[in-house]
Each structure stands twice: as C-alpha cells, then as structure tokens.
C-alpha cells in the first residue's frame, strides 16, 4: 500500500506533502495518510479535522500523521483526534530523521503531478496583524540556487514541463544581490523546461526586473498572483500590509503593458475587523478595475494571539455576506476572462486525461483524452462557467 497525502491550503503545502510521502516511503512506511494542515482560517482547520475523522472512519487501521501550520500551533489538539498516530511540527516534517529516511530532501518538488511545485522559500519576517503563519513557519529562509536548479532539472527529467516556484513569501527570496527575478531567469535556462510560473507575490516586493523577464521570455507564464488582501487603504494599514491600495492596479498595468495576454489573480480577505461598507466596496472596485481570472476569498476569522483578534469584529453574518459578494464578483470576472479566450489557441499542460491549465492559469477541459504532462496546443471552442472547453488545434500532436 502506498503513502497517501492530503494537503490543505497553499501550494507550498502540496509541494511539501509529496516530499513527505517520498521520505516516508524511503523510511519504510507503507499504508498511511499524511495530512498537511493549514491555519490561515478557522474554516481551513475545520476542513482538516473533518477529513481526519472521515479517514479514521473509512480505514480505522491506517495510521494518520498530521503536520502543517495548524498542527504546529496546537499539536496536542490534533493528536487527540481519532486515528492520529503522530503529529509533526513544520520544523520536523521535512527532516529525514522524522521519517527514518536515509537522507534529507532537496527542495520540495511534487513528483506525482504533471507540473512541479518547487519550494524555494520558507517562513516569513513580516507582521501582518491577521496572520499566524510567521509563528507556525518561523523566520524567512531560502533554498540555495544550486539546490533549486537541481530540483528543476530533476522535474524536467521526470517529464514535468512546467515548474511553479512557491514559498510563503516568494518575493523575499534573496541570495546576496540575487533576487526572485534572477532565480526565475536561472530556472528558465534549464534545458527542456516549457513553462515557468510564479506563485503568490507580495505587492510590496515585486522587483522591476521581473517585468523585463516577462517582456523578454515567453516561457514565463503571463500570470501574476498578488496577495492583495484588501482594496481599502485604512484596512490595509490595520492589517499592517506594506503596500498602498494603488500599488496592485499599477502592478497589473505594468504586466499588461509588456504582455497583452497577461492574467491577474488575487487573495482577498472579507470582513476584516472595523471594515465598513465603504471599505468593502473598495475591494469590489478593485475586482472591477483588474478583471482577475481568479480570486481566493478568505472570510476573516480571528486567529488567537494575533493583533487583529483584539480589534472590534464584525458579525459573522456580515463577514459571510461580504465574502459571498466578493466571490460572486470574482466568478463573473473569471467567466468573462474565459469567454474572451474562445477561438484562441492555448498551450495547455494536462494534469488529468481531460483537464489541464493554460499559461494564464485558466482550466481547460478537452473533448477527448490527452497525454498528461506534455504541452499541447488546444483551440478553445467554448466555455462552461470559468472553464475553457477545447479540442486539439489543427496539426497539433
């Protein structure tokens, strides 16, 4: 029996889950479930608890190993859940000795997916008032360039044509004078790599050189995901974010100036303490200004020990309603972005026999089975909500 994983939350959790599965297998573990938890919201923690209880009911004899941010913050609480055999903190989970494996891993790069999610940075040095990730994951630290490039070469050798660089605070990757733009250019030099994508970036720290790279290198996906969090200036200050509200539209405009096919996506928090109706309207206005292809909306939930937990909270009904409004607006923009691609030819990497992802981060569903991993030219024939429908372009392999 193989080691199964369940990763909740960010892409970094997905990358780490595959690395843990490889370490656990190398250490002799077979039939087990590894759950990599998320602590970004109370809802994320509830989903993890429900999944663990369900897994324990479905396979009572299978041990469950729980790790991740939520487990790091309250290990005893997670150890008490049914079926849980062990809890590992974030500091422990990628150590070879935690799994009785023979050696420590390289940077986490998913090995069972068509795309490689490559961890290049961990932790965070910022003090956003709503966030516990800095506590759960510790100070910012990076993987060395040689380790990152080695993992990227291994991904290409496995047949993975796209690499996604991930991290808690990806824009903070810094090795002397070399920044995330330098690292992206270095990874693009790996022979055989068809596409490179960057995961979430802090709007306050996007280097100018990245826009030059987007202009000069078509293989850098024209996709900018920003941890915007809010559209109102006062709320951003109370969140202790490092950017002003006008920064996000300016970054989007810069990318679209060098890549006409650029796509923008965002993280937004709904119902932050003290958020007024007018402030909420600024987040809606931000969506209307950017026309994003995707938005991750997080209903605010107080995280114990954070400064925001001591601020005047909104009623839960208000938080839910505002999150629903943001999601409805985001869905409309995503569907419009999908319709705009009808008739276009897209380079798609298929993650299942029928579904893949375009350079802009849009999902595409094919009319016939397609080979996984390879980059395939697909003609968009229609849409279903925000999903593209397509067929192999004429003459494409």
Residue pairs with C-beta under 8 A, 6 or more apart in sequence:
1 30
1 31
2 21
2 25
2 30
2 31
3 21
3 24
3 25
3 29
3 30
3 31
3 32
3 33
3 34
4 21
4 32
4 33
4 34
5 17
5 18
5 20
5 21
5 33
5 34
5 35
5 36
6 17
6 33
6 34
6 35
6 36
6 51
6 55
7 13
7 14
7 16
7 17
7 36
8 35
8 36
8 37
8 38
8 44
8 47
8 48
8 51
8 68
9 36
9 37
9 38
9 40
9 44
9 68
9 69
10 38
10 40
10 166
10 168
10 199
10 200
11 117
11 164
11 166
11 199
12 108
12 117
12 119
12 122
12 166
12 167
12 168
12 199
13 36
13 38
13 68
14 36
14 110
14 117
15 108
15 109
15 110
15 117
15 118
15 119
15 166
16 36
16 93
16 94
16 108
16 119
17 34
17 36
18 108
18 109
18 110
18 111
18 112
18 113
18 117
19 94
19 105
19 108
19 109
19 119
20 34
20 36
20 67
20 93
20 94
20 99
21 34
21 112
22 105
22 111
23 94
23 96
23 98
23 99
23 101
23 105
24 32
24 34
24 65
24 99
24 101
26 96
26 99
26 101
26 102
27 96
27 99
27 100
27 101
28 100
29 99
29 100
31 62
31 63
32 62
32 63
32 64
32 65
32 85
33 55
33 59
33 62
33 63
33 64
33 65
34 64
34 65
34 67
35 48
35 51
35 52
35 55
35 64
35 65
35 66
35 67
35 68
36 67
36 68
36 93
37 44
37 45
37 48
37 66
37 67
37 68
37 69
37 70
37 71
37 78
38 44
38 45
38 48
38 68
38 69
38 70
39 45
39 68
39 69
39 70
39 72
39 73
39 132
39 133
39 136
39 303
40 69
40 131
40 133
40 298
41 298
41 299
41 300
41 301
42 301
42 302
43 299
43 301
44 70
45 70
48 66
48 68
48 70
49 81
52 64
52 66
52 78
52 81
52 82
52 83
52 84
53 81
53 82
53 83
55 62
55 64
55 83
56 64
56 81
56 82
56 83
56 84
57 82
60 83
62 83
63 83
63 85
63 86
64 81
64 83
64 84
64 85
65 84
65 85
65 86
65 87
65 88
66 78
66 79
66 81
66 84
66 86
66 87
66 88
67 87
67 88
67 89
67 90
67 92
67 93
68 90
68 93
69 90
69 132
69 133
69 136
69 137
70 78
70 136
71 78
71 87
71 88
71 89
72 89
72 90
72 91
72 136
72 137
73 132
73 135
73 136
75 87
75 89
78 84
78 87
79 86
79 87
88 98
90 136
90 137
90 138
91 138
92 98
94 104
94 105
94 108
95 104
96 102
96 103
96 104
96 105
106 147
106 150
106 151
106 154
107 118
107 119
107 120
107 143
107 147
107 148
107 151
108 117
108 118
108 119
109 116
109 117
109 118
109 119
109 151
109 152
109 154
109 155
109 163
110 116
110 117
111 158
113 160
113 351
114 160
114 161
114 162
114 349
114 350
114 351
114 356
114 372
114 373
115 160
115 161
115 162
115 163
115 164
115 197
115 349
115 351
115 357
116 151
116 152
116 155
116 158
116 160
116 162
116 163
116 164
117 164
117 166
117 199
118 148
118 151
118 152
118 155
118 163
118 164
118 165
118 166
119 143
119 166
119 167
120 142
120 143
120 148
120 165
120 166
120 167
120 170
120 173
120 183
121 140
121 141
121 142
121 143
121 166
121 167
121 168
121 169
121 170
121 172
121 173
122 137
122 138
122 140
122 141
122 142
122 167
122 168
123 134
123 137
123 138
123 139
123 140
123 141
123 168
123 169
124 131
124 133
124 134
124 137
124 139
124 140
124 168
124 169
124 172
125 134
125 139
125 140
125 169
125 172
126 134
126 169
126 202
126 240
126 242
127 134
127 240
128 134
128 229
128 239
128 240
128 241
129 238
129 239
129 240
129 306
129 307
129 308
129 311
130 239
130 269
130 272
130 300
130 303
130 306
130 308
131 303
131 306
132 303
132 304
132 305
132 306
133 168
135 305
137 168
140 168
140 169
140 172
142 167
142 173
142 174
142 175
143 151
144 175
145 175
145 178
145 183
145 186
148 183
148 186
148 187
149 186
149 187
149 190
152 163
152 187
152 190
152 193
153 190
155 163
156 163
156 190
156 191
156 192
156 193
157 192
159 373
159 374
160 373
161 192
161 193
161 194
161 195
161 349
161 373
161 374
161 375
162 193
162 194
162 195
162 196
162 197
162 221
162 349
162 357
162 375
163 187
163 190
163 193
163 195
163 196
163 197
164 196
164 197
164 198
164 199
165 180
165 183
165 184
165 187
165 196
165 197
165 198
165 199
166 199
167 173
167 199
169 202
169 205
170 180
170 198
170 199
170 200
170 201
170 202
171 180
171 201
171 202
171 204
171 205
171 206
171 207
172 202
172 205
173 179
173 180
173 183
174 180
175 182
175 183
179 207
179 209
180 198
180 201
180 207
180 210
181 207
181 208
181 209
181 210
181 212
181 213
182 209
184 196
184 198
184 210
184 213
184 220
185 213
185 217
187 193
187 196
188 196
188 213
188 217
188 219
188 220
193 219
194 219
194 347
194 349
194 375
195 219
195 220
195 221
195 347
195 349
195 359
195 375
196 219
196 220
196 221
197 220
197 221
197 223
197 361
198 210
198 220
198 221
198 223
198 224
198 225
199 225
200 225
200 226
200 227
200 267
201 224
201 225
201 226
201 227
202 226
202 227
202 242
202 243
203 226
203 227
203 228
203 243
203 247
203 248
203 251
204 241
204 242
204 243
204 247
205 242
206 226
206 251
211 254
211 255
211 258
213 220
214 220
214 222
214 255
214 258
214 259
214 262
215 258
215 259
221 359
221 360
221 361
222 255
222 259
222 261
222 262
222 263
222 359
222 360
223 262
223 263
223 265
223 359
223 360
223 361
224 251
224 252
224 255
224 262
224 263
224 264
224 265
225 264
225 265
225 266
225 267
225 294
225 361
226 248
226 251
226 252
226 264
226 265
226 266
226 267
227 266
227 267
228 248
228 266
228 267
228 268
228 286
229 236
229 239
229 241
229 267
229 268
229 269
230 236
230 239
230 241
230 245
230 268
230 269
230 272
230 275
230 279
230 282
230 283
231 245
231 248
231 268
231 279
231 282
231 283
231 284
231 285
231 286
232 245
232 275
232 278
232 279
232 280
232 282
232 283
233 244
233 245
233 282
234 279
235 272
235 274
235 275
235 279
235 282
236 243
236 244
236 245
238 272
238 273
238 274
238 308
238 311
239 269
239 272
239 308
240 307
245 282
245 286
248 266
248 286
248 290
249 286
249 289
249 290
252 262
252 264
252 290
255 262
255 264
256 262
261 359
261 360
262 360
263 292
263 293
263 337
263 360
263 361
263 362
264 290
264 291
264 292
264 293
265 292
265 293
265 294
265 295
265 296
265 361
266 286
266 287
266 290
266 292
266 294
266 295
266 296
267 295
267 296
267 298
268 283
268 286
268 295
268 296
268 297
268 298
268 326
269 297
269 298
269 299
269 300
270 280
270 283
270 297
270 298
270 299
270 300
270 319
270 322
270 323
270 325
270 326
271 280
271 299
271 300
271 314
271 318
271 319
271 320
271 322
271 323
272 300
272 308
272 314
273 300
273 308
273 311
273 312
273 313
273 314
274 311
274 312
275 300
275 314
275 322
280 322
280 325
283 326
284 325
284 326
284 329
287 295
287 326
287 329
287 330
287 333
288 329
288 333
290 333
291 333
291 336
291 337
292 330
292 333
292 334
292 337
293 333
293 334
293 337
293 338
293 360
293 361
293 362
293 386
294 330
294 334
294 361
294 386
295 326
295 327
295 330
295 333
295 334
297 323
297 326
297 327
297 330
298 323
299 319
299 320
299 322
299 323
300 308
300 314
300 319
302 308
302 309
302 313
303 309
331 385
331 386
334 385
334 386
335 383
335 385
335 386
337 360
337 362
337 386
338 362
338 383
338 385
338 386
338 387
338 388
339 383
341 358
341 360
341 362
341 380
341 383
341 388
342 380
342 381
342 382
342 383
343 379
343 380
344 379
344 380
345 377
345 378
345 379
345 380
345 393
346 358
346 359
346 360
346 362
346 364
346 377
346 378
346 379
346 380
346 388
346 390
347 358
347 359
347 375
347 376
347 377
347 378
348 356
348 357
348 358
348 364
348 366
348 370
348 375
348 376
348 377
348 378
348 390
349 356
349 357
349 373
349 374
349 375
349 376
350 356
350 366
350 370
350 371
350 372
350 373
350 374
350 376
351 357
351 372
352 372
353 369
353 370
353 372
354 365
354 366
354 368
354 369
354 370
355 363
355 364
355 365
355 366
356 363
356 364
356 366
356 370
356 376
356 378
357 363
357 364
358 364
358 388
362 386
362 387
362 388
363 386
363 387
363 388
364 378
364 380
364 387
364 388
364 389
364 390
365 384
365 387
365 388
365 389
365 390
366 378
366 390
366 391
366 392
367 381
367 389
367 390
367 391
368 391
368 392
370 376
370 392
374 397
376 392
376 396
376 397
377 392
377 393
377 396
378 390
378 391
378 392
378 393
378 396
379 390
379 391
379 392
379 393
379 394
380 388
380 389
380 390
381 389
381 390
381 391
382 388
382 389
383 389
